[in-house]
Amino acid sequence: MSSPTPPGWYPDPSGQHATRWWDGTQWTVQVGPPPAQLPRQRLPEHVPTDTVFVWVLALLPLLSLPVTFL
């Protein structure tokens, strides 16, 4: 048995508004603006992003291509 969805603001299922209040059992007439989006956090300057490990992870799917054709 699944647990019920807790009350809160959720995307409006009708698509007419950004959000709609779910009272735990049904949708209400209360509508609201879209939820505020938090800005993405930047990596600190000292964190290396151009490393061998990053390139291996990026190219790993390409290594599987020849195996799919065999």
N, C-alpha and C positions, 0 to 999 in steps of 0.2 A: 504494500500500500504506500503510495507516495505522500509526502507531507504537503499540506496546503501551502500555497504561495502567500507569504506574509504581506500585510498591508504596506502600501508604498506607492511612489510615483514610478510608472512604467511607460514605455512607448505606447502611444495610443493605437489600439488594434484597428480602429477605423481609418487611421491615416489622416484624419482631418486636423488633428492637433499634434503638437510635439509630444506631450505627456498627458496621461490621465491617471487619476487616483484609483487604485484597487483597494477596496476595504477589507479584503481577505476572503470575500465570498462573491463579490460582483463589482463591475465597473460602475463608478459614480459619474455624476454630471460635472464634477470638478476637473478642469483642464488647466494645464500650465505650460510654461515655456520649456524649451529644450534644456536638459541638464547642462550645467556649466562644464566645459571641458578643461581639464587641468593641462597646463603646458608640459610638453615633454621635457624631462630632465636631461641636461647635457652631460656627457661624460667629462670627467676631469681631464685637464690637458695632459697629465702624466700617464694616462691609460693608453697603451699602445693598441692600435686597431689594424695595423698593417703587419701582421705576423705570419709565420708559416702556418700556425694552427688555423688562423682565419681563412687562409687560402685553401688549406686542405678541406675544411668544412664547406667552402664555397664550390670547390671542384669535385667533391665526392659524388654528387649525382651524375656528373659527366662520366665518371669512371664506370658506372653501372650500365651505361648505354651499350657498350660492346657485348656485355654479358646477356642483355635482353635479346640481341639478334642471333646469338649462338644456339 
